[in-house]
C-alpha cells in the first residue's frame, strides 16, 4: 500500500476538508475499495494501492462525476418557460451539452437527464410557472385592465404552482433510481416534512442566485472534455496536481467559489473601488462538492414530542459564537438559519470510506440524554466522550453573513477530544440542573433582553466552554464562578429577568474545591461565603419551603449588595445582619441556642480565614475586586467541610504586636474581634469564663462604618472595657491607643470568620481560667 500525502487537502478552509472526503469517496467507489485515509500534520494522507501518478491518472481518465442536478431550482435548466427547448440561459445550455455528450465518464449524467426529461411533473411545473409569470407581468403592466376573472385565474395558477413545488422533491425521491439519488439525498431530507442541508446552500443546493449543480457542471467542462472525457486543452493535469499536492498553478478559469471556500470570495479590496475577481481551481470545486455528498441530512422527531421534526446532520448544531474568540455574541444574529454550525471530525488512524460513513451516519453528540444543540453542548459532549471514539479533534465552522448577505463558512477553533473524561465537565452539568442553563440562554436570546444580560450570558457560556477543555484548572473554574455571579447579580436587579429565570439550584461543593488556588483572595471569599445565609445579602431571595434551594423574593429587605467597592458592601452587610438578628430575637423567630446566637457566627469554622489573610486584607494587600467577584459566585454553592491545607503563619498570644512580624495586626482588630465572635466559640477556646454574658455593644457597627477616627477610638475603648469586665486576659493598664486605621476596612475585616486556632493566639487566656500553680517542692 502507498501513502500519498495530499498537501492540498487541509482541515481549513471547509472546501479543502471536503475535498479530502471527496477524494476518499471517489477512489473507494471507482478505483480502490480498500483505500483508507487519515489526517496527519494538517494534511490528508491517502493509503491506497494506487501510486501518486496513478491517482492523477484516475481523475484525468477514469473519473465518473456524480450527476449534480437540481430540477427543483429555477436556474437549473428545467424551468425555462416557453423557451425551454432553445433557452440560452446557462442551466438549460449546459443540459443540452450534457445530453449530447459521448464521454464514457459522463454516462451517469446522461442517464439522469434522460430520466428527468420523462417526468411529466417537470413539464407541468414549467408551464404553470410560465403562466404565472405572464399573468403577474400583465397585472403590473396594465393594472386598469386587470379584472376579477384574471385575479381568480392568477390565484388558481399560484396555488397549483405551490402544490407542484411542494410535491416535487418527494416525487423525485420516489421516482428516481436509487443510484441517482446521491445529490438529492445530500441536499434535502424528506419525511412528511422537509429540511435542507446546512452545508450545501441551506436551501436545496442554491447559494443566493447560484445553483451549485450548474456551477459544478461549469467546472467539469473547464477540465474534462464532453466528447471523449479526456482533459481539455487547458492544463487540467497541472490544476489537478495543484488541487491534490498544492503545487503551483495559474488559475485562469472564471468561476465562483461559493460559501465553502471563503478565501476565494471577493476581490483584492473586496469593496467599492479597486477590485479583482477571485476564482477557484475547478478541481477544488469539483472535489469539494463530491465530498459534501458524504454528509446526509435526516429528519428526526421524538416520540413524546408534539413539535416540528428537527434536522439531524452529522456533528451539526445551532450556530453561536460561544467559545470561539473570533466572533462575538453580536454575530449570533448574522448566522445562516438552521443548524449551520459544523464540527467536522479529524482522525489520526487510517479509516476506510465505509467506516467514515458509519461515523457520519451516527455522528450525533449527546449531553446526557439529549442531542447537543449548540457549541457549548458540543464541547461538553466531546469532553464527556459522548461522541464516536477514534476521533482525535474537531474543526469547528460557522456560517456567518459576510460581504453583505453572503453566508460564508468561517473556521473557528480546533477542539481536541480528551483521552480521559475531564472532571470539570460535571461542573457545567451542575449548572444545568432543573434547566437553569437552558433558561438563561433562552432569556438571553430574547428580542427585548437588555444588552447587559446578553453579554453576561455570553461571558458565562464562554467560561463554561473553556472549563470543559483539557487542562482547565482552578483559574478556569474561578472564571466560570465569577461569570455566574455577575449574571445572577444582573438578574437580582431585574424583575423581568427573575420572572424569566428561576434562581440557580445550589451548586455542588466540587465547585469550591476545584476553584481553590491557595490564594489569599480566594480563602477570604470562601470564609465570607461561609457566613450563614450570606446569599440573602447579595440577592433578593427567600428559602424555598420544603427544600434547601432559594427562590426569588423581590420584596426582600436583606439585600444590600450593590456595585460599590467591597469594603462598603461588607459594612452594609454587617449592619444589616445585626438588624436581622435583632428583629429575629424580637419576633421570636427560631434562632440557634443562646451560646451560639450571634449575627457573625461561622457556619463552617473549618472554612474560616487564617490570621495572615486578615492581616493582608487590613493592610490592603488583598485584591478586593477579585474577592467580591468570587463571593458573588460562591454564595450559590454548597460549601465543603474544608479546603486543602495551606500554610499561614500565626502570631503569638498577648498584646505584643511587635512580635507578630509576619502578620502584624492592629490593636483595634485584636480588641474588637472577640465582640464579633459567639460566646460559645470563645468558651470553647478557653477565652471567656462560663458565667459571662457576651454580645455586640449597641451602635458599635454604625460607629465603625462612619469612618470617623473619634468613633473608632470610642469603639476600641468600649471593647477594652467590655473585655476587662468580662475577665478576658488583657494586661492590666489603660486602653491601648488605636493606631491609624481605616475603621470601615476594619469593620469589613471583623466580619470575616477567623480560624479558632488563630483566635486563641490572638486573645490572651483569662487568669481565672489558668490551671492552678503546683505547690513548690519542700
URWO-V212565 format. One line per field, one symbol per residue. burial: 1 if it has 16 or more other ideal C-beta (glycine too) atoms within 10 Angstrom, else 0. Layout:
burial: ???
This chain:
burial: 0001010111101111111111111111001100111110001111110101001111110011111111111011111100010010111111100100101011001101101100100100111111110010000000000000000001001001100100011011100100010111111111000111111111111110011111111111111111001010000111111111100010001011111111011100000000000111111111111111111111100000000011111111111111110010101101110111111111100111100110110011101000011111111111110111001011111111010001111111001011000101111101110001100110110000100011111111111111111001010111111111111110110100110111111111011111110011111111111110011111111000000011011000011110000111111111111101100000000000001011111101101111111111110001110111111111111011001000010110011000010010111111111111111111101011000001010001101111100011111111110110011111000011010011111111111111110111111101000000000000
